[in-house]
Amino acid sequence: MTAREEELVARLLLERQELIDEYFRDKRWKELLALVRYARRDVPTDLAATDPALYRTLRDQITRFFLRGGAAFSEERLEKIVGS
């Protein structure tokens, strides 16, 4: 998966967080790994200057992801699963 594809899937899952459970159930580990990586990297700060509305939206979505338990996802564990 390219970096752009990872970003798009992460943004989709942040926007529609009800899909996270489906992706987990369907064992879509690559997509979940992309989400966790994106959320942990946080929103690029330069986006605040270039597109403040998108920056705020993504910040809110990432906050909601972590408040709903997103910190329980282990990036290292997902990498091992994806690698195997």
PDB file of N, CA, C and O in Angstrom, chain B, residues numbered from 101:
ATOM      1  N   MET B 101       0.853  -1.166   0.000  1.00  0.00           N
ATOM      2  CA  MET B 101       0.000   0.000   0.000  1.00  0.00           C
ATOM      3  C   MET B 101       0.905   1.236   0.000  1.00  0.00           C
ATOM      4  O   MET B 101       1.845   1.327   0.789  1.00  0.00           O
ATOM      5  N   THR B 102       0.613   2.175  -0.885  1.00  0.00           N
ATOM      6  CA  THR B 102       1.413   3.396  -0.949  1.00  0.00           C
ATOM      7  C   THR B 102       1.074   4.311   0.224  1.00  0.00           C
ATOM      8  O   THR B 102       0.071   4.114   0.910  1.00  0.00           O
ATOM      9  N   ALA B 103       1.918   5.306   0.442  1.00  0.00           N
ATOM     10  CA  ALA B 103       1.678   6.259   1.531  1.00  0.00           C
ATOM     11  C   ALA B 103       0.347   6.988   1.325  1.00  0.00           C
ATOM     12  O   ALA B 103      -0.389   7.229   2.283  1.00  0.00           O
ATOM     13  N   ARG B 104       0.048   7.330   0.093  1.00  0.00           N
ATOM     14  CA  ARG B 104      -1.208   8.028  -0.195  1.00  0.00           C
ATOM     15  C   ARG B 104      -2.411   7.122   0.072  1.00  0.00           C
ATOM     16  O   ARG B 104      -3.418   7.565   0.625  1.00  0.00           O
ATOM     17  N   GLU B 105      -2.300   5.847  -0.324  1.00  0.00           N
ATOM     18  CA  GLU B 105      -3.385   4.899  -0.060  1.00  0.00           C
ATOM     19  C   GLU B 105      -3.592   4.715   1.436  1.00  0.00           C
ATOM     20  O   GLU B 105      -4.727   4.638   1.905  1.00  0.00           O
ATOM     21  N   GLU B 106      -2.490   4.644   2.190  1.00  0.00           N
ATOM     22  CA  GLU B 106      -2.596   4.536   3.649  1.00  0.00           C
ATOM     23  C   GLU B 106      -3.309   5.750   4.227  1.00  0.00           C
ATOM     24  O   GLU B 106      -4.172   5.614   5.095  1.00  0.00           O
ATOM     25  N   GLU B 107      -2.945   6.943   3.744  1.00  0.00           N
ATOM     26  CA  GLU B 107      -3.582   8.161   4.247  1.00  0.00           C
ATOM     27  C   GLU B 107      -5.075   8.160   3.940  1.00  0.00           C
ATOM     28  O   GLU B 107      -5.886   8.518   4.794  1.00  0.00           O
ATOM     29  N   LEU B 108      -5.436   7.762   2.738  1.00  0.00           N
ATOM     30  CA  LEU B 108      -6.849   7.762   2.358  1.00  0.00           C
ATOM     31  C   LEU B 108      -7.669   6.784   3.186  1.00  0.00           C
ATOM     32  O   LEU B 108      -8.773   7.110   3.623  1.00  0.00           O
ATOM     33  N   VAL B 109      -7.136   5.586   3.402  1.00  0.00           N
ATOM     34  CA  VAL B 109      -7.874   4.609   4.201  1.00  0.00           C
ATOM     35  C   VAL B 109      -7.953   5.065   5.661  1.00  0.00           C
ATOM     36  O   VAL B 109      -8.979   4.880   6.314  1.00  0.00           O
ATOM     37  N   ALA B 110      -6.879   5.656   6.168  1.00  0.00           N
ATOM     38  CA  ALA B 110      -6.899   6.163   7.547  1.00  0.00           C
ATOM     39  C   ALA B 110      -7.931   7.274   7.697  1.00  0.00           C
ATOM     40  O   ALA B 110      -8.679   7.304   8.675  1.00  0.00           O
ATOM     41  N   ARG B 111      -7.972   8.176   6.741  1.00  0.00           N
ATOM     42  CA  ARG B 111      -8.946   9.271   6.817  1.00  0.00           C
ATOM     43  C   ARG B 111     -10.379   8.758   6.684  1.00  0.00           C
ATOM     44  O   ARG B 111     -11.291   9.290   7.318  1.00  0.00           O
ATOM     45  N   LEU B 112     -10.580   7.731   5.865  1.00  0.00           N
ATOM     46  CA  LEU B 112     -11.907   7.118   5.759  1.00  0.00           C
ATOM     47  C   LEU B 112     -12.323   6.538   7.103  1.00  0.00           C
ATOM     48  O   LEU B 112     -13.440   6.766   7.567  1.00  0.00           O
ATOM     49  N   LEU B 113     -11.420   5.786   7.726  1.00  0.00           N
ATOM     50  CA  LEU B 113     -11.751   5.144   9.003  1.00  0.00           C
ATOM     51  C   LEU B 113     -11.920   6.159  10.120  1.00  0.00           C
ATOM     52  O   LEU B 113     -12.711   5.938  11.037  1.00  0.00           O
ATOM     53  N   LEU B 114     -11.200   7.256  10.062  1.00  0.00           N
ATOM     54  CA  LEU B 114     -11.395   8.304  11.066  1.00  0.00           C
ATOM     55  C   LEU B 114     -12.745   8.980  10.877  1.00  0.00           C
ATOM     56  O   LEU B 114     -13.423   9.318  11.847  1.00  0.00           O
ATOM     57  N   GLU B 115     -13.125   9.172   9.627  1.00  0.00           N
ATOM     58  CA  GLU B 115     -14.407   9.819   9.342  1.00  0.00           C
ATOM     59  C   GLU B 115     -15.581   8.911   9.686  1.00  0.00           C
ATOM     60  O   GLU B 115     -16.595   9.365  10.215  1.00  0.00           O
ATOM     61  N   ARG B 116     -15.434   7.630   9.382  1.00  0.00           N
ATOM     62  CA  ARG B 116     -16.513   6.668   9.617  1.00  0.00           C
ATOM     63  C   ARG B 116     -16.021   5.603  10.591  1.00  0.00           C
ATOM     64  O   ARG B 116     -15.770   4.463  10.200  1.00  0.00           O
ATOM     65  N   GLN B 117     -15.888   5.974  11.838  1.00  0.00           N
ATOM     66  CA  GLN B 117     -15.266   5.109  12.829  1.00  0.00           C
ATOM     67  C   GLN B 117     -16.067   3.846  13.118  1.00  0.00           C
ATOM     68  O   GLN B 117     -15.539   2.903  13.707  1.00  0.00           O
ATOM     69  N   GLU B 118     -17.320   3.814  12.716  1.00  0.00           N
ATOM     70  CA  GLU B 118     -18.100   2.587  12.887  1.00  0.00           C
ATOM     71  C   GLU B 118     -17.544   1.462  11.999  1.00  0.00           C
ATOM     72  O   GLU B 118     -17.814   0.289  12.254  1.00  0.00           O
ATOM     73  N   LEU B 119     -16.778   1.808  10.968  1.00  0.00           N
ATOM     74  CA  LEU B 119     -16.171   0.803  10.095  1.00  0.00           C
ATOM     75  C   LEU B 119     -14.998   0.079  10.752  1.00  0.00           C
ATOM     76  O   LEU B 119     -14.631  -1.014  10.323  1.00  0.00           O
ATOM     77  N   ILE B 120     -14.412   0.670  11.777  1.00  0.00           N
ATOM     78  CA  ILE B 120     -13.250   0.063  12.431  1.00  0.00           C
ATOM     79  C   ILE B 120     -13.587  -1.330  12.939  1.00  0.00           C
ATOM     80  O   ILE B 120     -12.798  -2.261  12.775  1.00  0.00           O
ATOM     81  N   ASP B 121     -14.748  -1.478  13.552  1.00  0.00           N
ATOM     82  CA  ASP B 121     -15.162  -2.800  14.050  1.00  0.00           C
ATOM     83  C   ASP B 121     -15.290  -3.801  12.905  1.00  0.00           C
ATOM     84  O   ASP B 121     -14.905  -4.962  13.048  1.00  0.00           O
ATOM     85  N   GLU B 122     -15.828  -3.358  11.772  1.00  0.00           N
ATOM     86  CA  GLU B 122     -15.962  -4.244  10.613  1.00  0.00           C
ATOM     87  C   GLU B 122     -14.584  -4.656  10.086  1.00  0.00           C
ATOM     88  O   GLU B 122     -14.357  -5.827   9.779  1.00  0.00           O
ATOM     89  N   TYR B 123     -13.676  -3.696   9.983  1.00  0.00           N
ATOM     90  CA  TYR B 123     -12.331  -3.998   9.494  1.00  0.00           C
ATOM     91  C   TYR B 123     -11.636  -4.971  10.444  1.00  0.00           C
ATOM     92  O   TYR B 123     -10.923  -5.872  10.003  1.00  0.00           O
ATOM     93  N   PHE B 124     -11.842  -4.789  11.725  1.00  0.00           N
ATOM     94  CA  PHE B 124     -11.244  -5.700  12.699  1.00  0.00           C
ATOM     95  C   PHE B 124     -11.830  -7.104  12.549  1.00  0.00           C
ATOM     96  O   PHE B 124     -11.100  -8.095  12.537  1.00  0.00           O
ATOM     97  N   ARG B 125     -13.127  -7.172  12.438  1.00  0.00           N
ATOM     98  CA  ARG B 125     -13.811  -8.449  12.284  1.00  0.00           C
ATOM     99  C   ARG B 125     -13.382  -9.159  10.986  1.00  0.00           C
ATOM    100  O   ARG B 125     -13.236 -10.381  10.952  1.00  0.00           O
ATOM    101  N   ASP B 126     -13.184  -8.369   9.926  1.00  0.00           N
ATOM    102  CA  ASP B 126     -12.794  -8.921   8.628  1.00  0.00           C
ATOM    103  C   ASP B 126     -11.283  -9.122   8.493  1.00  0.00           C
ATOM    104  O   ASP B 126     -10.793  -9.520   7.436  1.00  0.00           O
ATOM    105  N   LYS B 127     -10.555  -8.843   9.570  1.00  0.00           N
ATOM    106  CA  LYS B 127      -9.095  -9.008   9.624  1.00  0.00           C
ATOM    107  C   LYS B 127      -8.382  -8.209   8.539  1.00  0.00           C
ATOM    108  O   LYS B 127      -7.474  -8.707   7.874  1.00  0.00           O
ATOM    109  N   ARG B 128      -8.806  -6.975   8.377  1.00  0.00           N
ATOM    110  CA  ARG B 128      -8.177  -6.081   7.400  1.00  0.00           C
ATOM    111  C   ARG B 128      -7.046  -5.339   8.107  1.00  0.00           C
ATOM    112  O   ARG B 128      -7.111  -4.134   8.348  1.00  0.00           O
ATOM    113  N   TRP B 129      -6.009  -6.107   8.427  1.00  0.00           N
ATOM    114  CA  TRP B 129      -4.920  -5.632   9.271  1.00  0.00           C
ATOM    115  C   TRP B 129      -4.137  -4.490   8.641  1.00  0.00           C
ATOM    116  O   TRP B 129      -3.741  -3.565   9.351  1.00  0.00           O
ATOM    117  N   LYS B 130      -3.902  -4.522   7.334  1.00  0.00           N
ATOM    118  CA  LYS B 130      -3.139  -3.455   6.678  1.00  0.00           C
ATOM    119  C   LYS B 130      -3.834  -2.107   6.840  1.00  0.00           C
ATOM    120  O   LYS B 130      -3.192  -1.094   7.119  1.00  0.00           O
ATOM    121  N   GLU B 131      -5.136  -2.109   6.663  1.00  0.00           N
ATOM    122  CA  GLU B 131      -5.900  -0.874   6.782  1.00  0.00           C
ATOM    123  C   GLU B 131      -5.908  -0.372   8.230  1.00  0.00           C
ATOM    124  O   GLU B 131      -5.785   0.828   8.480  1.00  0.00           O
ATOM    125  N   LEU B 132      -6.051  -1.295   9.169  1.00  0.00           N
ATOM    126  CA  LEU B 132      -6.025  -0.898  10.580  1.00  0.00           C
ATOM    127  C   LEU B 132      -4.646  -0.387  10.975  1.00  0.00           C
ATOM    128  O   LEU B 132      -4.536   0.554  11.761  1.00  0.00           O
ATOM    129  N   LEU B 133      -3.601  -0.994  10.443  1.00  0.00           N
ATOM    130  CA  LEU B 133      -2.248  -0.513  10.704  1.00  0.00           C
ATOM    131  C   LEU B 133      -2.072   0.893  10.145  1.00  0.00           C
ATOM    132  O   LEU B 133      -1.465   1.743  10.798  1.00  0.00           O
ATOM    133  N   ALA B 134      -2.587   1.149   8.958  1.00  0.00           N
ATOM    134  CA  ALA B 134      -2.514   2.489   8.368  1.00  0.00           C
ATOM    135  C   ALA B 134      -3.219   3.509   9.269  1.00  0.00           C
ATOM    136  O   ALA B 134      -2.722   4.618   9.470  1.00  0.00           O
ATOM    137  N   LEU B 135      -4.359   3.131   9.799  1.00  0.00           N
ATOM    138  CA  LEU B 135      -5.108   4.015  10.704  1.00  0.00           C
ATOM    139  C   LEU B 135      -4.301   4.330  11.960  1.00  0.00           C
ATOM    140  O   LEU B 135      -4.180   5.491  12.352  1.00  0.00           O
ATOM    141  N   VAL B 136      -3.759   3.310  12.579  1.00  0.00           N
ATOM    142  CA  VAL B 136      -3.008   3.503  13.825  1.00  0.00           C
ATOM    143  C   VAL B 136      -1.777   4.371  13.574  1.00  0.00           C
ATOM    144  O   VAL B 136      -1.483   5.273  14.359  1.00  0.00           O
ATOM    145  N   ARG B 137      -1.063   4.106  12.495  1.00  0.00           N
ATOM    146  CA  ARG B 137       0.113   4.925  12.167  1.00  0.00           C
ATOM    147  C   ARG B 137      -0.268   6.383  11.951  1.00  0.00           C
ATOM    148  O   ARG B 137       0.391   7.289  12.461  1.00  0.00           O
ATOM    149  N   TYR B 138      -1.334   6.600  11.193  1.00  0.00           N
ATOM    150  CA  TYR B 138      -1.777   7.972  10.901  1.00  0.00           C
ATOM    151  C   TYR B 138      -2.180   8.693  12.183  1.00  0.00           C
ATOM    152  O   TYR B 138      -1.800   9.843  12.404  1.00  0.00           O
ATOM    153  N   ALA B 139      -2.942   8.017  13.012  1.00  0.00           N
ATOM    154  CA  ALA B 139      -3.417   8.641  14.249  1.00  0.00           C
ATOM    155  C   ALA B 139      -2.260   8.947  15.199  1.00  0.00           C
ATOM    156  O   ALA B 139      -2.265   9.984  15.862  1.00  0.00           O
ATOM    157  N   ARG B 140      -1.284   8.069  15.271  1.00  0.00           N
ATOM    158  CA  ARG B 140      -0.149   8.297  16.170  1.00  0.00           C
ATOM    159  C   ARG B 140       0.778   9.387  15.653  1.00  0.00           C
ATOM    160  O   ARG B 140       1.401  10.097  16.443  1.00  0.00           O
ATOM    161  N   ARG B 141       0.874   9.526  14.337  1.00  0.00           N
ATOM    162  CA  ARG B 141       1.694  10.604  13.772  1.00  0.00           C
ATOM    163  C   ARG B 141       1.021  11.950  13.977  1.00  0.00           C
ATOM    164  O   ARG B 141       1.685  12.985  14.034  1.00  0.00           O
ATOM    165  N   ASP B 142      -0.288  11.932  14.087  1.00  0.00           N
ATOM    166  CA  ASP B 142      -1.102  13.123  14.270  1.00  0.00           C
ATOM    167  C   ASP B 142      -1.229  13.890  12.958  1.00  0.00           C
ATOM    168  O   ASP B 142      -0.603  13.542  11.957  1.00  0.00           O
ATOM    169  N   VAL B 143      -2.029  14.911  12.978  1.00  0.00           N
ATOM    170  CA  VAL B 143      -2.295  15.710  11.784  1.00  0.00           C
ATOM    171  C   VAL B 143      -1.076  16.592  11.499  1.00  0.00           C
ATOM    172  O   VAL B 143      -0.532  17.209  12.415  1.00  0.00           O
ATOM    173  N   PRO B 144      -0.645  16.655  10.239  1.00  0.00           N
ATOM    174  CA  PRO B 144       0.479  17.534   9.914  1.00  0.00           C
ATOM    175  C   PRO B 144       0.169  18.983  10.300  1.00  0.00           C
ATOM    176  O   PRO B 144      -0.878  19.519   9.936  1.00  0.00           O
ATOM    177  N   THR B 145       1.070  19.599  11.027  1.00  0.00           N
ATOM    178  CA  THR B 145       0.815  20.950  11.530  1.00  0.00           C
ATOM    179  C   THR B 145       0.708  21.986  10.419  1.00  0.00           C
ATOM    180  O   THR B 145       0.016  22.990  10.587  1.00  0.00           O
ATOM    181  N   ASP B 146       1.376  21.767   9.287  1.00  0.00           N
ATOM    182  CA  ASP B 146       1.275  22.737   8.193  1.00  0.00           C
ATOM    183  C   ASP B 146      -0.136  22.795   7.613  1.00  0.00           C
ATOM    184  O   ASP B 146      -0.501  23.769   6.956  1.00  0.00           O
ATOM    185  N   LEU B 147      -0.919  21.763   7.855  1.00  0.00           N
ATOM    186  CA  LEU B 147      -2.305  21.758   7.402  1.00  0.00           C
ATOM    187  C   LEU B 147      -3.132  22.822   8.126  1.00  0.00           C
ATOM    188  O   LEU B 147      -4.129  23.305   7.589  1.00  0.00           O
ATOM    189  N   ALA B 148      -2.730  23.181   9.324  1.00  0.00           N
ATOM    190  CA  ALA B 148      -3.444  24.222  10.075  1.00  0.00           C
ATOM    191  C   ALA B 148      -3.397  25.555   9.342  1.00  0.00           C
ATOM    192  O   ALA B 148      -4.333  26.349   9.435  1.00  0.00           O
ATOM    193  N   ALA B 149      -2.320  25.804   8.620  1.00  0.00           N
ATOM    194  CA  ALA B 149      -2.192  27.050   7.867  1.00  0.00           C
ATOM    195  C   ALA B 149      -2.823  26.959   6.484  1.00  0.00           C
ATOM    196  O   ALA B 149      -3.400  27.928   5.991  1.00  0.00           O
ATOM    197  N   THR B 150      -2.708  25.787   5.861  1.00  0.00           N
ATOM    198  CA  THR B 150      -3.199  25.657   4.492  1.00  0.00           C
ATOM    199  C   THR B 150      -4.688  25.314   4.409  1.00  0.00           C
ATOM    200  O   THR B 150      -5.370  25.736   3.476  1.00  0.00           O
ATOM    201  N   ASP B 151      -5.190  24.554   5.379  1.00  0.00           N
ATOM    202  CA  ASP B 151      -6.610  24.180   5.395  1.00  0.00           C
ATOM    203  C   ASP B 151      -7.065  24.006   6.845  1.00  0.00           C
ATOM    204  O   ASP B 151      -7.177  22.883   7.336  1.00  0.00           O
ATOM    205  N   PRO B 152      -7.327  25.130   7.527  1.00  0.00           N
ATOM    206  CA  PRO B 152      -7.671  25.063   8.953  1.00  0.00           C
ATOM    207  C   PRO B 152      -8.906  24.218   9.261  1.00  0.00           C
ATOM    208  O   PRO B 152      -8.960  23.563  10.302  1.00  0.00           O
ATOM    209  N   ALA B 153      -9.878  24.226   8.386  1.00  0.00           N
ATOM    210  CA  ALA B 153     -11.093  23.452   8.642  1.00  0.00           C
ATOM    211  C   ALA B 153     -10.790  21.948   8.608  1.00  0.00           C
ATOM    212  O   ALA B 153     -11.254  21.199   9.468  1.00  0.00           O
ATOM    213  N   LEU B 154     -10.020  21.519   7.624  1.00  0.00           N
ATOM    214  CA  LEU B 154      -9.639  20.113   7.545  1.00  0.00           C
ATOM    215  C   LEU B 154      -8.768  19.725   8.742  1.00  0.00           C
ATOM    216  O   LEU B 154      -8.915  18.637   9.299  1.00  0.00           O
ATOM    217  N   TYR B 155      -7.874  20.611   9.125  1.00  0.00           N
ATOM    218  CA  TYR B 155      -7.014  20.354  10.288  1.00  0.00           C
ATOM    219  C   TYR B 155      -7.864  20.106  11.538  1.00  0.00           C
ATOM    220  O   TYR B 155      -7.646  19.129  12.253  1.00  0.00           O
ATOM    221  N   ARG B 156      -8.823  20.981  11.797  1.00  0.00           N
ATOM    222  CA  ARG B 156      -9.692  20.838  12.967  1.00  0.00           C
ATOM    223  C   ARG B 156     -10.503  19.545  12.893  1.00  0.00           C
ATOM    224  O   ARG B 156     -10.651  18.838  13.891  1.00  0.00           O
ATOM    225  N   THR B 157     -11.022  19.244  11.714  1.00  0.00           N
ATOM    226  CA  THR B 157     -11.816  18.026  11.540  1.00  0.00           C
ATOM    227  C   THR B 157     -10.979  16.791  11.850  1.00  0.00           C
ATOM    228  O   THR B 157     -11.412  15.918  12.603  1.00  0.00           O
ATOM    229  N   LEU B 158      -9.780  16.715  11.272  1.00  0.00           N
ATOM    230  CA  LEU B 158      -8.914  15.558  11.511  1.00  0.00           C
ATOM    231  C   LEU B 158      -8.496  15.469  12.976  1.00  0.00           C
ATOM    232  O   LEU B 158      -8.446  14.374  13.536  1.00  0.00           O
ATOM    233  N   ARG B 159      -8.196  16.599  13.602  1.00  0.00           N
ATOM    234  CA  ARG B 159      -7.830  16.610  15.024  1.00  0.00           C
ATOM    235  C   ARG B 159      -8.977  16.058  15.855  1.00  0.00           C
ATOM    236  O   ARG B 159      -8.763  15.237  16.748  1.00  0.00           O
ATOM    237  N   ASP B 160     -10.192  16.505  15.564  1.00  0.00           N
ATOM    238  CA  ASP B 160     -11.369  16.028  16.296  1.00  0.00           C
ATOM    239  C   ASP B 160     -11.571  14.526  16.090  1.00  0.00           C
ATOM    240  O   ASP B 160     -11.889  13.803  17.034  1.00  0.00           O
ATOM    241  N   GLN B 161     -11.385  14.064  14.858  1.00  0.00           N
ATOM    242  CA  GLN B 161     -11.571  12.638  14.563  1.00  0.00           C
ATOM    243  C   GLN B 161     -10.522  11.786  15.268  1.00  0.00           C
ATOM    244  O   GLN B 161     -10.838  10.714  15.784  1.00  0.00           O
ATOM    245  N   ILE B 162      -9.284  12.251  15.292  1.00  0.00           N
ATOM    246  CA  ILE B 162      -8.223  11.500  15.973  1.00  0.00           C
ATOM    247  C   ILE B 162      -8.482  11.469  17.473  1.00  0.00           C
ATOM    248  O   ILE B 162      -8.292  10.438  18.118  1.00  0.00           O
ATOM    249  N   THR B 163      -8.912  12.587  18.025  1.00  0.00           N
ATOM    250  CA  THR B 163      -9.245  12.622  19.451  1.00  0.00           C
ATOM    251  C   THR B 163     -10.358  11.630  19.752  1.00  0.00           C
ATOM    252  O   THR B 163     -10.285  10.884  20.729  1.00  0.00           O
ATOM    253  N   ARG B 164     -11.382  11.621  18.917  1.00  0.00           N
ATOM    254  CA  ARG B 164     -12.506  10.690  19.109  1.00  0.00           C
ATOM    255  C   ARG B 164     -12.032   9.237  18.989  1.00  0.00           C
ATOM    256  O   ARG B 164     -12.488   8.374  19.738  1.00  0.00           O
ATOM    257  N   PHE B 165     -11.124   8.966  18.056  1.00  0.00           N
ATOM    258  CA  PHE B 165     -10.569   7.624  17.886  1.00  0.00           C
ATOM    259  C   PHE B 165      -9.898   7.157  19.177  1.00  0.00           C
ATOM    260  O   PHE B 165     -10.128   6.035  19.628  1.00  0.00           O
ATOM    261  N   PHE B 166      -9.074   8.014  19.767  1.00  0.00           N
ATOM    262  CA  PHE B 166      -8.376   7.625  20.996  1.00  0.00           C
ATOM    263  C   PHE B 166      -9.326   7.550  22.188  1.00  0.00           C
ATOM    264  O   PHE B 166      -9.147   6.699  23.059  1.00  0.00           O
ATOM    265  N   LEU B 167     -10.324   8.414  22.244  1.00  0.00           N
ATOM    266  CA  LEU B 167     -11.300   8.355  23.334  1.00  0.00           C
ATOM    267  C   LEU B 167     -12.149   7.084  23.258  1.00  0.00           C
ATOM    268  O   LEU B 167     -12.624   6.591  24.281  1.00  0.00           O
ATOM    269  N   ARG B 168     -12.336   6.563  22.061  1.00  0.00           N
ATOM    270  CA  ARG B 168     -13.113   5.330  21.877  1.00  0.00           C
ATOM    271  C   ARG B 168     -12.262   4.080  22.051  1.00  0.00           C
ATOM    272  O   ARG B 168     -12.743   2.970  21.823  1.00  0.00           O
ATOM    273  N   GLY B 169     -11.007   4.244  22.450  1.00  0.00           N
ATOM    274  CA  GLY B 169     -10.173   3.082  22.730  1.00  0.00           C
ATOM    275  C   GLY B 169      -9.101   2.799  21.700  1.00  0.00           C
ATOM    276  O   GLY B 169      -8.504   1.723  21.726  1.00  0.00           O
ATOM    277  N   GLY B 170      -8.837   3.711  20.807  1.00  0.00           N
ATOM    278  CA  GLY B 170      -7.853   3.499  19.757  1.00  0.00           C
ATOM    279  C   GLY B 170      -6.442   3.240  20.260  1.00  0.00           C
ATOM    280  O   GLY B 170      -5.629   2.640  19.558  1.00  0.00           O
ATOM    281  N   ALA B 171      -6.154   3.688  21.464  1.00  0.00           N
ATOM    282  CA  ALA B 171      -4.820   3.462  22.029  1.00  0.00           C
ATOM    283  C   ALA B 171      -4.577   1.988  22.319  1.00  0.00           C
ATOM    284  O   ALA B 171      -3.433   1.578  22.517  1.00  0.00           O
ATOM    285  N   ALA B 172      -5.630   1.193  22.347  1.00  0.00           N
ATOM    286  CA  ALA B 172      -5.483  -0.245  22.614  1.00  0.00           C
ATOM    287  C   ALA B 172      -4.869  -0.987  21.433  1.00  0.00           C
ATOM    288  O   ALA B 172      -4.348  -2.090  21.599  1.00  0.00           O
ATOM    289  N   PHE B 173      -4.924  -0.392  20.241  1.00  0.00           N
ATOM    290  CA  PHE B 173      -4.315  -1.007  19.075  1.00  0.00           C
ATOM    291  C   PHE B 173      -2.799  -0.931  19.211  1.00  0.00           C
ATOM    292  O   PHE B 173      -2.249   0.132  19.500  1.00  0.00           O
ATOM    293  N   SER B 174      -2.138  -2.039  19.006  1.00  0.00           N
ATOM    294  CA  SER B 174      -0.681  -2.104  19.071  1.00  0.00           C
ATOM    295  C   SER B 174      -0.117  -2.052  17.655  1.00  0.00           C
ATOM    296  O   SER B 174      -0.325  -2.963  16.854  1.00  0.00           O
ATOM    297  N   GLU B 175       0.595  -0.980  17.367  1.00  0.00           N
ATOM    298  CA  GLU B 175       1.205  -0.842  16.044  1.00  0.00           C
ATOM    299  C   GLU B 175       2.184  -1.984  15.783  1.00  0.00           C
ATOM    300  O   GLU B 175       2.242  -2.528  14.680  1.00  0.00           O
ATOM    301  N   GLU B 176       2.950  -2.338  16.811  1.00  0.00           N
ATOM    302  CA  GLU B 176       3.939  -3.409  16.666  1.00  0.00           C
ATOM    303  C   GLU B 176       3.263  -4.750  16.372  1.00  0.00           C
ATOM    304  O   GLU B 176       3.728  -5.513  15.526  1.00  0.00           O
ATOM    305  N   ARG B 177       2.181  -5.025  17.065  1.00  0.00           N
ATOM    306  CA  ARG B 177       1.456  -6.297  16.865  1.00  0.00           C
ATOM    307  C   ARG B 177       0.854  -6.341  15.461  1.00  0.00           C
ATOM    308  O   ARG B 177       0.925  -7.368  14.786  1.00  0.00           O
ATOM    309  N   LEU B 178       0.267  -5.237  15.024  1.00  0.00           N
ATOM    310  CA  LEU B 178      -0.309  -5.194  13.690  1.00  0.00           C
ATOM    311  C   LEU B 178       0.772  -5.373  12.623  1.00  0.00           C
ATOM    312  O   LEU B 178       0.544  -6.033  11.609  1.00  0.00           O
ATOM    313  N   GLU B 179       1.953  -4.782  12.854  1.00  0.00           N
ATOM    314  CA  GLU B 179       3.053  -4.953  11.897  1.00  0.00           C
ATOM    315  C   GLU B 179       3.458  -6.414  11.794  1.00  0.00           C
ATOM    316  O   GLU B 179       3.735  -6.905  10.699  1.00  0.00           O
ATOM    317  N   LYS B 180       3.497  -7.114  12.924  1.00  0.00           N
ATOM    318  CA  LYS B 180       3.842  -8.545  12.903  1.00  0.00           C
ATOM    319  C   LYS B 180       2.794  -9.336  12.134  1.00  0.00           C
ATOM    320  O   LYS B 180       3.138 -10.224  11.355  1.00  0.00           O
ATOM    321  N   ILE B 181       1.520  -9.025  12.345  1.00  0.00           N
ATOM    322  CA  ILE B 181       0.451  -9.742  11.650  1.00  0.00           C
ATOM    323  C   ILE B 181       0.530  -9.486  10.148  1.00  0.00           C
ATOM    324  O   ILE B 181       0.428 -10.416   9.347  1.00  0.00           O
ATOM    325  N   VAL B 182       0.710  -8.237   9.774  1.00  0.00           N
ATOM    326  CA  VAL B 182       0.773  -7.869   8.363  1.00  0.00           C
ATOM    327  C   VAL B 182       2.003  -8.492   7.699  1.00  0.00           C
ATOM    328  O   VAL B 182       1.948  -8.909   6.543  1.00  0.00           O
ATOM    329  N   GLY B 183       3.103  -8.549   8.437  1.00  0.00           N
ATOM    330  CA  GLY B 183       4.331  -9.102   7.891  1.00  0.00           C
ATOM    331  C   GLY B 183       4.296 -10.591   7.683  1.00  0.00           C
ATOM    332  O   GLY B 183       5.074 -11.126   6.893  1.00  0.00           O
ATOM    333  N   SER B 184       3.409 -11.272   8.377  1.00  0.00           N
ATOM    334  CA  SER B 184       3.390 -12.746   8.269  1.00  0.00           C
ATOM    335  C   SER B 184       2.476 -13.236   7.194  1.00  0.00           C
ATOM    336  O   SER B 184       2.357 -14.444   6.988  1.00  0.00           O
TER     337      SER B 184
END
